[in-house]
Amino acid sequence: MEGGMQFDYTVKNGYVLWITEALSVYSNISIMNLDTGKTENLNNLHHLSISNVDIFKGYILVNGKKISLTI
C-alpha cells in the first residue's frame, strides 16, 4: 500500500513493539517495557516487519540478529 500512515504492533514477554510508517518513506520503531513503562526508540531499524521480530527479556531478535535493550 502506498501513501498514508500504517501502524502495526505486537505484545510479547512483557513488551509492546510498534511500528509506524508514513508515505512508505519514514518509519518509527519503538518498544515499551510494560513492567516499567519505559520506552526505547530503535532508530537503527527501518522498514521492519513485525513477523521478523522475536522479543525476549532484555533483548530482541530481528531477522536472527540480537539487539540489546536498555529498558
C-alpha positions in Angstrom: 0.0 0.0 0.0 1.4 3.4 -1.0 0.9 6.6 1.0 -0.9 7.2 4.2 0.0 6.1 7.7 0.4 2.4 8.6 0.6 1.1 12.1 1.5 -2.4 13.4 2.2 -3.7 16.9 2.8 -6.9 18.9 2.8 -7.7 22.6 5.2 -10.4 23.8 7.0 -11.3 27.0 6.2 -8.0 28.8 7.0 -5.7 25.9 5.0 -3.8 23.3 6.7 -3.3 20.0 5.1 -0.9 17.5 6.0 0.3 14.0 4.6 3.4 12.3 5.3 4.1 8.7 4.2 7.2 6.7 4.2 7.5 3.0 6.4 4.4 2.7 9.4 6.6 3.5 9.5 7.4 7.2 9.3 4.6 9.8 9.4 4.7 13.5 10.1 1.6 15.5 9.7 1.7 19.3 9.4 -0.8 22.2 7.9 -0.3 25.7 8.6 -2.4 28.8 5.2 -3.0 30.3 6.6 -3.5 33.8 8.3 -0.1 33.9 6.5 1.9 31.3 9.9 3.0 29.8 10.2 3.2 26.0 13.1 2.9 23.6 13.3 4.0 20.0 15.0 1.6 17.8 16.4 4.2 15.3 18.8 1.7 13.7 15.9 -0.4 12.3 14.0 0.7 9.2 11.1 -0.9 7.2 10.8 -3.8 9.6 8.0 -6.4 9.6 6.6 -7.4 13.0 6.8 -11.1 11.8 10.6 -10.8 11.7 11.0 -9.9 15.4 11.2 -12.1 18.5 11.1 -10.4 21.8 12.8 -11.6 25.0 13.5 -10.1 28.4 16.3 -7.6 27.7 16.8 -8.1 24.0 15.1 -8.7 20.7 16.0 -10.8 17.7 15.5 -9.1 14.3 16.0 -11.5 11.4 18.2 -13.6 13.8 20.4 -10.6 14.9 20.4 -9.9 18.6 19.8 -6.3 19.7 20.1 -5.5 23.4 17.5 -3.3 25.1 18.3 -0.6 27.7 14.8 -0.6 29.1 
